Amino acid sequence: MSIQIKWTDNHPETGQRRFLCAHKFAGEWSFRWKLQRRGDWTRGLTPTLAMWEHVLDSLQRRYRRREGVTEADIVQVEKLLAEARRLAELRGD
């Protein structure tokens, strides 16, 4: 089963609004972005800690509403978020 989460934030360098998408397919998460609502997606975005936190929050809300998100999906993202936090601490972020 595929999971897709879309939201907006501000581009860290330009401050311009950007559209983000986290997509899980075949057990792997990928992130992409675009600057215009109708534009083409740019793949290969490295997720930030804030992005993983947003994905986890979205999954937890969807799980409670029974929208195809499993407990295993939530556990997977919790582990990925913990690893992202650990790496951020090592970098001094």
Protein Blocks (a to p, Z undefined) as FASTA:
>chain_A
ZZddddddddfklopacddddddeehiacddddfbfklccdehiacdfklmmmmmmmmmm
mmmnonopafklmmmmmmmmmmmmmmmmmnoZZ
